[in-house]
Amino acid sequence: MNDTLLITLITSGIVYGTPLLIAGLGELLTERSGVLNLGIEGMMLVGGVTAFWVSQKAGGPGWSAIPLALLAALAAGALMALVHAFVTITLQANQVVSGLALSILGGAAGLSSYLADAGDLGGRSGKHQLDGINLLGLKDLPVLGPVLFHQDLLVYGSWALVAAVAFYLRRTRPGLNLRAVGEAPRAADAMGVNVTAHRYAHTLAGGALAGLGGAYYALAITPTWTDGITAGAGWIALALVIFAFWRPVLVLVGAYLFGMVSSLGFNLQAHGVSLPPELFAALPYLTTILVLVLVSSVWAKRRLGAPAALGVPYVREDH
């Protein structure tokens, strides 16, 4: 029963959707502060190559090497986000240009490729990887076993992250301040909220999560390193935030939807259905375009819109 197409599609959809979910939540936090980050793809790639490098070079068993690799990915993504924050928040530069520059800098022909060459990582199999755990000994349970009780720790961590971000935005004072900064920074400033600090903190948090999402590709989905391993996942994560109307739970739904679309090709082939591979390679991006068209409707804009100050630099007026 657990080998049916539907169950394997859902299970692989969770795996392929996890890096999109993590990176999407990071971008959601960044955009809630009013900062648009188009550099997610570059941050994911740099985070991925950093994590893979650390996992290859770190001695000891996987239980010690993997956490170090994940921490390194978080740090790498945050460092790239710090550049974006400085350029766009402090220097008031164009956020779109800065983000695109970082995507190019960290992309398959940029920093991530250089780091992979410097570490001689290309084509090497990973020494350590994230494996599914038999949670509560229930992995063989019909239907729910492989879906809920046989995932890796980062999948379970991403579920906790969704709940934490939702709670943070809705139930905590810093989260409410963040929403105020993204909607009306001048009013938030007048109430004593430090707009610059909030934007810096959440831009760095978003970059760190993008780096963590990139690490998942190199440590779980494809435990080896190839240039451009994320294959445009950063752009899909960016679209996910729009698809989700800036709501954490909907980011999870969208991420798993895209994950299932991404894994549809090889799942069908595994069940004896042969179709052109080019069709399945294009499906995630066609789905992205379709979703963006649907959520760009007048109805969607009226019902749930982006933060009002998204992409708008804030200049504090001293009195």
C-alpha positions as CSV (number, residue, x, y, z in Angstrom):
1,M,0.0,0.0,0.0
2,N,2.8,2.4,0.9
3,D,4.3,1.9,-2.6
4,T,1.4,3.3,-4.5
5,L,1.9,6.3,-6.8
6,L,-0.1,8.6,-4.6
7,I,1.9,7.8,-1.4
8,T,5.3,8.0,-3.1
9,L,4.3,11.3,-4.8
10,I,3.2,12.8,-1.4
11,T,6.3,11.6,0.3
12,S,8.7,12.8,-2.4
13,G,6.7,16.1,-2.6
14,I,7.5,16.7,1.1
15,V,11.2,16.0,0.5
16,Y,11.4,18.2,-2.6
17,G,9.2,20.9,-1.0
18,T,11.3,21.2,2.2
19,P,14.0,23.5,0.8
20,L,11.3,25.6,-0.9
21,L,9.4,25.8,2.4
22,I,12.5,26.8,4.4
23,A,13.7,29.4,1.9
24,G,10.1,30.7,1.4
25,L,9.6,31.3,5.1
26,G,12.9,33.2,5.1
27,E,11.7,35.4,2.3
28,L,8.4,35.9,4.0
29,L,10.1,37.3,7.1
30,T,12.3,39.5,4.9
31,E,9.4,40.9,2.9
32,R,7.2,41.4,6.0
33,S,9.9,43.9,7.1
34,G,9.5,45.8,3.8
35,V,12.7,44.4,2.1
36,L,12.5,42.6,-1.2
37,N,15.2,40.0,-1.6
38,L,15.7,38.6,-5.1
39,G,19.0,37.1,-4.2
40,I,17.5,33.9,-2.7
41,E,18.9,31.7,-5.5
42,G,22.4,32.8,-4.9
43,M,22.1,32.5,-1.2
44,M,20.7,29.0,-1.5
45,L,23.6,27.9,-3.7
46,V,26.3,29.5,-1.4
47,G,24.6,27.9,1.6
48,G,24.5,24.6,-0.2
49,V,28.1,24.5,-1.3
50,T,29.2,25.7,2.2
51,A,27.3,22.9,3.9
52,F,28.6,20.3,1.5
53,W,32.2,21.5,2.0
54,V,31.9,21.4,5.8
55,S,30.3,18.0,5.8
56,Q,33.1,16.7,3.6
57,K,35.9,18.2,5.6
58,A,34.5,17.7,9.1
59,G,35.8,14.6,10.9
60,G,33.7,12.4,13.1
61,P,30.3,10.7,12.6
62,G,27.4,12.2,10.8
63,W,25.6,13.2,13.9
64,S,28.3,15.8,14.6
65,A,29.2,16.7,11.0
66,I,25.7,17.4,9.8
67,P,24.8,20.0,12.5
68,L,28.1,21.8,11.7
69,A,27.3,21.8,8.0
70,L,23.8,23.2,8.7
71,L,25.2,26.0,10.9
72,A,27.7,26.9,8.2
73,A,24.9,27.1,5.7
74,L,23.0,29.4,8.0
75,A,26.0,31.6,8.4
76,A,26.8,31.7,4.7
77,G,23.3,32.7,3.8
78,A,23.2,35.4,6.5
79,L,26.5,36.9,5.3
80,M,25.2,37.3,1.8
81,A,22.0,38.8,3.2
82,L,24.1,41.2,5.2
83,V,25.5,42.6,2.0
84,H,22.0,43.0,0.6
85,A,20.9,44.7,3.9
86,F,23.8,47.1,3.9
87,V,23.3,48.1,0.3
88,T,19.5,48.5,0.4
89,I,18.8,49.6,4.0
90,T,21.9,51.7,4.8
91,L,22.9,52.9,1.3
92,Q,19.2,53.1,0.1
93,A,20.1,51.3,-3.2
94,N,17.6,49.7,-5.4
95,Q,16.4,46.4,-3.9
96,V,15.7,44.7,-7.2
97,V,19.2,45.5,-8.6
98,S,20.9,44.4,-5.4
99,G,19.0,41.1,-5.2
100,L,19.7,40.2,-8.8
101,A,23.4,41.1,-8.4
102,L,23.6,38.7,-5.4
103,S,21.8,35.9,-7.4
104,I,24.4,36.3,-10.1
105,L,27.3,36.6,-7.6
106,G,26.3,33.4,-5.8
107,G,25.0,31.6,-8.9
108,A,26.3,28.5,-10.8
109,A,28.8,30.6,-12.6
110,G,29.8,32.7,-9.6
111,L,30.8,32.2,-5.9
112,S,29.2,28.8,-5.4
113,S,31.1,27.4,-8.4
114,Y,34.4,29.0,-7.2
115,L,34.0,27.5,-3.7
116,A,33.2,24.1,-5.2
117,D,36.4,24.3,-7.3
118,A,38.5,25.5,-4.4
119,G,37.3,22.6,-2.3
120,D,37.5,20.1,-5.1
121,L,33.8,19.1,-4.5
122,G,32.6,18.6,-8.0
123,G,31.1,15.2,-8.6
124,R,32.0,13.9,-5.2
125,S,29.6,11.8,-3.2
126,G,28.8,13.2,0.2
127,K,30.4,11.6,3.2
128,H,27.3,12.4,5.3
129,Q,23.7,13.0,4.5
130,L,20.3,13.6,6.2
131,D,18.4,10.3,6.4
132,G,14.9,9.5,7.3
133,I,14.3,8.4,10.9
134,N,11.8,5.8,12.0
135,L,9.8,8.1,14.3
136,L,8.1,6.2,17.1
137,G,8.8,3.0,15.1
138,L,5.8,3.8,12.9
139,K,7.4,4.1,9.5
140,D,5.6,1.0,8.2
141,L,2.2,2.2,9.2
142,P,-0.1,2.1,6.2
143,V,-0.4,5.5,4.4
144,L,0.7,7.7,7.3
145,G,3.9,5.8,8.0
146,P,6.1,7.0,5.1
147,V,4.4,10.4,5.1
148,L,4.6,11.4,8.7
149,F,6.9,9.0,10.5
150,H,9.8,8.5,8.1
151,Q,11.2,11.9,7.3
152,D,14.5,13.4,8.3
153,L,15.0,15.8,11.1
154,L,15.1,18.9,8.9
155,V,11.6,18.1,7.6
156,Y,10.3,17.9,11.1
157,G,12.2,21.1,11.9
158,S,10.6,22.8,9.0
159,W,7.1,22.0,10.3
160,A,8.1,23.4,13.7
161,L,9.4,26.5,11.9
162,V,6.1,27.1,10.2
163,A,4.3,27.1,13.5
164,A,7.0,29.3,15.1
165,V,6.8,31.9,12.3
166,A,3.0,32.0,12.4
167,F,3.0,32.4,16.2
168,Y,5.8,35.0,16.0
169,L,3.9,37.1,13.4
170,R,0.5,36.9,15.1
171,R,1.1,36.5,18.9
172,T,4.3,38.3,19.8
173,R,5.1,42.0,20.2
174,P,8.3,41.8,18.0
175,G,6.2,40.0,15.3
176,L,3.5,42.7,15.5
177,N,6.2,45.4,15.3
178,L,7.6,43.6,12.2
179,R,4.3,43.8,10.5
180,A,4.0,47.4,11.4
181,V,7.4,48.1,9.9
182,G,6.4,46.4,6.6
183,E,3.1,48.2,6.4
184,A,3.8,51.7,7.7
185,P,7.4,52.3,8.7
186,R,7.0,56.0,9.5
187,A,4.1,55.3,11.9
188,A,6.1,52.4,13.5
189,D,9.1,54.7,13.9
190,A,6.9,57.3,15.5
191,M,5.8,54.7,18.0
192,G,9.4,53.9,19.0
193,V,10.0,50.9,16.8
194,N,13.5,50.8,15.3
195,V,12.7,50.3,11.6
196,T,16.3,49.8,10.5
197,A,17.1,47.2,13.2
198,H,13.9,45.2,12.3
199,R,14.8,45.3,8.6
200,Y,18.4,44.3,9.2
201,A,17.4,41.4,11.6
202,H,14.8,39.9,9.3
203,T,16.8,40.3,6.1
204,L,19.6,38.4,7.8
205,A,17.1,35.8,9.1
206,G,15.7,35.4,5.6
207,G,19.2,34.9,4.1
208,A,20.1,32.4,6.8
209,L,17.0,30.3,6.0
210,A,17.8,30.5,2.3
211,G,21.2,29.1,3.0
212,L,19.7,26.3,5.0
213,G,17.3,25.5,2.2
214,G,20.2,25.2,-0.2
215,A,22.0,22.9,2.2
216,Y,19.1,20.5,2.1
217,Y,19.7,19.9,-1.6
218,A,23.4,19.0,-1.0
219,L,22.8,16.9,2.2
220,A,19.4,15.2,1.5
221,I,18.0,15.4,-2.0
222,T,21.2,15.0,-4.0
223,P,24.0,14.2,-1.6
224,T,26.7,15.3,-4.0
225,W,27.7,18.6,-5.5
226,T,27.0,19.9,-8.9
227,D,27.0,23.5,-10.0
228,G,23.6,25.0,-10.0
229,I,22.2,22.2,-7.8
230,T,19.1,24.2,-6.8
231,A,18.1,24.6,-10.4
232,G,16.1,27.8,-9.9
233,A,14.5,26.8,-6.6
234,G,15.2,30.3,-5.2
235,W,12.9,31.9,-7.8
236,I,10.2,29.3,-7.0
237,A,10.5,30.1,-3.3
238,L,10.1,33.8,-4.1
239,A,6.9,33.0,-6.1
240,L,5.7,30.9,-3.2
241,V,5.5,33.9,-0.9
242,I,3.2,35.6,-3.3
243,F,1.2,32.4,-3.8
244,A,0.8,32.2,0.0
245,F,-0.3,35.8,0.4
246,W,2.5,36.2,2.9
247,R,1.0,33.5,5.2
248,P,3.3,30.8,6.7
249,V,0.9,27.9,6.5
250,L,0.1,28.6,2.9
251,V,3.8,28.6,2.2
252,L,3.9,25.0,3.4
253,V,1.0,24.1,1.2
254,G,2.5,25.7,-1.9
255,A,6.0,24.2,-1.2
256,Y,4.6,20.7,-1.1
257,L,2.5,21.4,-4.2
258,F,5.6,22.5,-6.1
259,G,7.6,19.6,-4.6
260,M,5.1,17.1,-5.9
261,V,5.2,18.7,-9.4
262,S,9.0,18.6,-9.3
263,S,9.1,14.9,-8.4
264,L,6.2,13.8,-10.7
265,G,8.5,12.8,-13.6
266,F,10.6,10.2,-11.9
267,N,7.7,8.9,-9.8
268,L,5.7,8.2,-13.0
269,Q,8.8,6.6,-14.6
270,A,9.2,4.4,-11.5
271,H,5.7,3.2,-12.0
272,G,6.2,2.4,-15.7
273,V,4.8,5.6,-17.2
274,S,7.2,7.0,-19.9
275,L,6.8,10.6,-21.0
276,P,9.3,13.2,-22.4
277,P,11.7,14.3,-19.5
278,E,11.7,17.8,-20.9
279,L,8.0,18.1,-20.0
280,F,8.5,17.3,-16.4
281,A,11.6,19.5,-16.1
282,A,9.4,22.4,-17.3
283,L,6.4,21.7,-15.1
284,P,7.6,23.5,-11.9
285,Y,8.2,26.7,-13.8
286,L,5.0,26.4,-15.8
287,T,3.2,25.9,-12.5
288,T,4.9,29.0,-11.1
289,I,3.8,31.1,-14.0
290,L,0.2,29.8,-13.6
291,V,0.1,30.5,-9.9
292,L,1.5,34.0,-10.3
293,V,-1.2,34.8,-12.9
294,L,-3.9,33.5,-10.6
295,V,-2.9,35.3,-7.5
296,S,-2.3,38.5,-9.5
297,S,-6.1,38.8,-10.1
298,V,-7.9,41.9,-8.9
299,W,-9.8,39.7,-6.4
300,A,-6.6,38.4,-4.9
301,K,-5.1,41.9,-4.6
302,R,-8.1,43.2,-2.8
303,R,-8.4,40.3,-0.4
304,L,-4.8,39.7,0.6
305,G,-2.0,42.0,-0.5
306,A,1.7,42.5,0.0
307,P,3.1,44.6,2.8
308,A,2.4,48.2,1.8
309,A,6.0,49.3,2.2
310,L,7.6,46.3,0.4
311,G,10.5,47.5,-1.7
312,V,10.3,51.1,-0.5
313,P,13.5,52.4,1.3
314,Y,12.8,54.2,4.6
315,V,14.6,57.5,5.3
316,R,14.2,58.5,8.9
317,E,13.5,62.2,9.4
318,D,15.3,63.6,12.4
319,H,13.5,66.3,14.4
